[in-house]
Amino acid sequence: MASSVAKKCEICQKAVGSHICPGCKILYCKTDFAQHRRKLTDDMEKVTYEHDLIFENYFAASLSNDKSDVMEGIDKWENETIEKVKIAAEQAREKAVKLINDKRYEGKREFAIISGELCSGKESGDYTELELKRWTEHLKQLKAKMQSSTITLRIQTIDWANVIEVGTNKSTVLSTRKIATSLRGTNEKGGIFLNLSLSDLSNWHIVYETTSLHQTTARELRDIANYCTNKRIIVGAIDAKSANVLTVAAIGPSEVLALHTPRNQPAEHDGVWWYLTPNRSFGFSPTSKIRQYRCDIEKSDGDKRLSWCLDGYHGGYRAGNIDCLTEITEWRKIILCEN
């Protein structure tokens, strides 16, 4: 009669196996099975913690307390727009007051001439029907001139329904289809562009163009910032294979060329994260996550990144996912300024 041989634990290979886990299907002895369950308990705690964290961050808070990037962006846009409207209105008022005063001054000058002639003629009595007719005609012309409005008011219509859009796309990259309209119409404040044609940039002019081997300096960028004060700039890279197309480019205010950011701490401007760290690198990223080993070597969203070495180390390092541009002559660094 054959005797059955007890199977050993698949973990320790010594003790007799007494428990089979229904999940991993492994045969455990009593000791190893208890250890296995402790590990499962620890893993359960981690899953529960992640569950609670997601609930706390995304579902527990009410919408009114939600300070997400989108809500903060809308608040920022609202405040900036209101401030710009106030500035534009005040400038319009100042111009209107000047035009009104200029008109009044000119009218008073003509009126003074007529008044002088009337007083003189009245005192001397030296006037005839001809003088009276001339004075009457002059007064009639002056009255018509003062009553007529030569000051016009023209207010551009704003498409408020589309001036700000909220969508589900997390990327700051604008589609090629929108580029011509957004850049020519100067409605888009910032963003990252892929395959941007120079022919779409009729409202811009090149202020900096060099090969990727050129050793760009922080001083060069600051000089360009001064030249383009209060205007937007576009920073990008061009491959010789497509000489009129910016493979990757970003639009932002000229002050990004005068930043002084600490390592791995880019500054956000209109949806693009810019960095300028002297003696290290300059560039942009779609997110705040960069890895400035010297230039940015972060891989995530790589096609939307640009990084140039600064201050005598090397030239341009990366354009999108193409890196090591310090050894490639076919690529060009480009900066454009708004007209």
C-alpha positions in Angstrom: 0.0 0.0 0.0 1.5 3.3 -1.1 2.0 5.9 1.6 1.3 9.6 0.8 4.3 12.0 1.2 3.5 15.4 2.6 4.6 18.3 0.4 7.1 20.8 1.8 6.7 24.5 2.1 7.6 26.2 -1.3 9.4 29.0 0.6 11.6 27.4 3.2 11.6 23.9 1.6 11.8 22.4 5.2 8.6 22.4 7.0 5.5 20.7 5.8 3.2 22.8 3.7 -0.1 23.4 5.3 -1.7 26.5 3.7 -2.2 27.4 0.0 -2.7 31.1 -0.7 -5.7 31.5 -3.1 -4.1 34.5 -4.7 -0.5 33.5 -5.5 -1.3 29.7 -5.3 1.9 29.0 -3.3 2.0 26.3 -0.6 3.2 27.7 2.7 4.1 26.3 6.1 2.4 27.8 9.1 5.3 30.2 9.8 5.8 31.4 6.2 2.1 31.7 5.7 1.8 34.0 8.7 4.7 36.1 7.3 3.0 36.2 3.9 -0.2 37.5 5.4 1.7 40.2 7.3 3.1 41.4 4.0 -0.4 41.4 2.5 -1.6 43.4 5.4 1.2 46.0 4.9 0.4 46.2 1.2 -3.3 46.7 2.1 -2.3 49.7 4.3 -0.4 51.2 1.4 -3.4 50.9 -0.9 -5.7 52.3 1.8 -3.4 55.2 2.4 -3.3 56.0 -1.4 -7.1 55.7 -1.5 -7.5 58.1 1.4 -5.0 60.6 -0.1 -6.8 60.7 -3.4 -10.1 61.2 -1.6 -8.7 64.0 0.5 -7.0 65.8 -2.4 -9.7 65.5 -5.1 -13.1 64.7 -3.6 -13.3 65.8 0.1 -12.8 69.5 -0.6 -15.7 71.5 -2.0 -15.3 73.3 -5.3 -15.2 76.7 -3.6 -12.1 75.5 -1.7 -10.4 74.0 -4.7 -7.3 75.9 -5.4 -6.2 74.0 -8.5 -4.0 75.4 -11.1 -7.0 75.9 -13.4 -8.9 77.9 -10.9 -5.9 79.9 -10.0 -5.2 80.5 -13.7 -8.7 81.8 -14.2 -8.4 84.1 -11.2 -5.1 85.4 -12.4 -6.5 86.0 -15.9 -9.5 87.8 -14.4 -7.4 90.1 -12.3 -4.9 90.9 -15.1 -7.7 91.5 -17.6 -9.5 93.9 -15.2 -6.3 95.8 -14.6 -5.5 96.1 -18.3 -9.0 97.3 -19.0 -8.6 100.0 -16.3 -5.3 101.1 -17.7 -6.7 101.2 -21.3 -9.7 103.2 -20.1 -7.6 105.7 -18.2 -5.3 106.2 -21.2 -8.4 106.7 -23.4 -9.7 109.3 -20.9 -6.4 111.2 -20.9 -6.4 111.3 -24.7 -10.0 112.4 -24.8 -9.4 115.2 -22.3 -6.3 116.4 -24.3 -8.3 116.4 -27.6 -11.2 118.3 -25.9 -8.8 120.9 -24.4 -7.0 121.3 -27.7 -10.3 122.0 -29.4 -11.4 124.5 -26.8 -8.0 126.2 -26.9 -8.2 126.7 -30.7 -11.8 127.9 -30.4 -10.9 130.4 -27.6 -8.0 131.7 -29.8 -10.4 132.4 -32.7 -13.0 133.9 -30.3 -10.5 136.3 -28.8 -9.7 137.6 -32.3 -13.3 138.3 -33.0 -13.8 139.8 -29.5 -10.9 142.2 -30.1 -12.3 143.4 -33.4 -15.8 143.9 -32.0 -14.6 145.9 -29.0 -12.4 148.1 -31.1 -15.1 148.7 -33.6 -17.7 149.4 -31.0 -15.5 152.0 -29.2 -14.4 153.8 -32.3 -17.7 153.5 -34.1 -15.7 152.7 -37.2 -17.7 149.9 -38.7 -20.2 149.4 -41.5 -22.6 146.7 -42.8 -19.5 145.0 -44.3 -17.8 144.6 -40.9 -21.1 143.5 -39.2 -21.7 140.9 -41.9 -18.1 139.6 -41.6 -18.3 139.4 -37.8 -21.7 137.7 -37.9 -20.3 135.1 -40.4 -17.2 134.5 -38.2 -19.4 133.9 -35.1 -21.7 131.6 -37.0 -18.7 129.6 -38.3 -17.2 129.4 -34.8 -20.4 128.3 -33.2 -20.8 125.5 -35.8 -17.2 124.5 -35.3 -17.6 124.2 -31.5 -20.9 122.4 -31.8 -19.6 119.8 -34.2 -17.8 116.8 -32.7 -14.5 116.0 -34.3 -13.6 113.5 -31.6 -14.6 109.9 -32.3 -14.7 106.8 -30.1 -14.0 103.4 -31.6 -14.1 100.3 -29.3 -13.0 97.0 -30.6 -15.4 94.2 -30.1 -14.1 91.5 -27.8 -15.4 87.9 -28.3 -15.9 87.3 -24.6 -17.4 83.8 -25.3 -14.0 82.6 -26.7 -11.5 84.9 -25.1 -10.8 82.2 -22.4 -11.2 78.5 -22.8 -11.2 75.6 -20.4 -10.7 72.1 -21.7 -9.4 68.7 -20.6 -6.1 68.8 -22.5 -3.4 69.1 -19.8 -0.7 70.1 -22.3 0.2 73.7 -23.0 1.1 72.9 -26.6 -1.1 74.7 -29.1 -2.2 72.8 -32.2 -0.7 73.8 -35.6 -4.2 74.7 -36.8 -4.5 77.5 -34.2 -1.0 79.0 -34.6 -1.6 81.4 -37.4 -4.7 82.9 -35.8 -3.3 83.1 -32.3 0.1 84.6 -33.2 -1.1 87.1 -35.8 -4.1 88.2 -33.7 -1.9 88.4 -30.6 -4.6 86.8 -28.5 -2.4 84.0 -27.2 -0.1 85.1 -24.4 2.0 82.0 -24.1 2.3 78.3 -25.0 4.5 75.7 -26.5 4.4 75.0 -30.3 5.5 72.0 -32.3 6.4 72.4 -36.0 5.7 76.1 -36.2 6.2 77.6 -39.7 8.0 80.9 -39.9 5.5 81.9 -42.6 2.9 82.1 -39.9 4.9 84.7 -38.0 4.3 87.9 -40.1 4.0 89.9 -36.9 7.4 88.9 -35.7 11.0 89.5 -36.6 14.2 87.5 -35.8 16.5 89.1 -33.2 18.8 86.2 -32.5 19.9 83.4 -34.9 22.9 81.2 -34.5 24.1 77.6 -34.9 23.6 75.2 -32.1 27.4 75.2 -31.5 27.4 78.9 -30.5 28.0 79.4 -26.8 25.1 81.5 -25.7 25.6 83.8 -22.7 23.2 85.1 -20.1 24.4 88.6 -21.1 23.2 88.0 -24.7 19.8 87.0 -23.5 19.5 90.0 -21.2 20.4 92.4 -24.1 17.6 90.9 -26.2 15.2 91.3 -23.2 16.1 95.0 -23.1 15.5 95.3 -26.9 12.2 93.6 -26.7 10.9 95.3 -23.5 7.2 94.9 -22.9 6.8 92.6 -26.0 6.5 88.9 -26.4 9.3 86.7 -27.7 9.4 83.3 -29.3 12.3 80.9 -28.5 12.8 77.9 -30.7 15.1 75.6 -32.7 15.2 74.9 -36.4 16.6 71.7 -38.1 18.4 72.3 -41.4 16.2 69.6 -43.0 13.2 72.0 -42.4 14.8 75.4 -42.6 11.6 77.4 -42.2 10.0 75.3 -39.4 10.6 75.7 -35.7 10.7 72.1 -34.5 9.8 73.2 -31.0 9.2 76.8 -29.8 7.6 78.6 -26.9 6.1 82.1 -26.6 6.3 84.2 -23.5 7.0 87.7 -22.2 10.5 89.2 -22.9 11.3 89.2 -19.2 11.9 85.4 -19.3 15.2 86.3 -21.0 16.3 88.2 -17.9 15.4 85.5 -15.3 17.8 84.3 -12.6 16.3 81.0 -11.5 17.9 78.6 -9.0 18.8 75.2 -10.3 15.7 73.0 -11.0 13.3 75.8 -10.0 11.8 77.2 -13.2 9.3 80.1 -13.2 5.9 79.8 -14.8 4.8 82.5 -17.3 1.5 82.0 -19.1 1.5 78.2 -19.0 5.1 77.7 -19.8 7.9 77.0 -17.3 11.0 79.0 -18.1 14.5 78.9 -16.5 17.6 80.9 -16.9 20.4 79.8 -14.5 23.6 81.6 -15.3 26.7 79.4 -15.9 24.3 76.5 -16.4 21.4 76.6 -18.9 18.4 78.4 -20.3 15.2 76.9 -21.7 11.6 76.0 -21.2 9.4 73.1 -20.2 5.7 72.2 -20.2 5.8 71.4 -16.5 7.7 72.5 -13.4 9.7 69.3 -13.4 13.1 69.8 -14.9 16.5 68.1 -14.3 19.3 70.6 -14.8 22.3 68.3 -14.7 23.7 71.2 -16.6 21.0 71.5 -19.2 17.5 69.9 -18.7 17.7 66.1 -19.2 14.2 65.3 -18.1 12.6 62.7 -20.3 8.9 63.2 -19.7 7.1 65.4 -22.3 10.6 65.5 -24.0 9.2 66.7 -27.3 8.0 69.9 -25.6 11.4 70.9 -24.0 14.2 73.1 -25.1 17.5 73.7 -23.3 20.7 75.7 -24.2 23.9 75.6 -22.2 25.0 79.0 -21.0 28.2 81.0 -20.4 31.0 79.3 -22.2 30.4 75.6 -21.6 28.7 74.3 -24.8 26.1 75.5 -27.3 22.5 74.3 -27.7 21.9 71.0 -25.9 18.4 69.8 -26.8 15.4 70.6 -29.1 12.5 68.4 -28.1 13.7 64.8 -27.9 16.8 65.6 -30.0 19.8 66.1 -27.7 23.6 66.4 -27.8 23.2 69.4 -30.2 26.5 70.7 -28.8 28.1 68.5 -31.5 25.6 69.0 -34.4 26.0 71.9 -36.8 22.7 71.4 -38.7 20.5 72.9 -35.9 19.9 76.7 -35.3 18.9 78.6 -32.2 16.2 81.2 -32.9 14.6 84.1 -30.9 11.9 86.3 -32.4 10.4 89.5 -31.1 6.9 90.8 -31.6 6.7 93.8 -34.0 
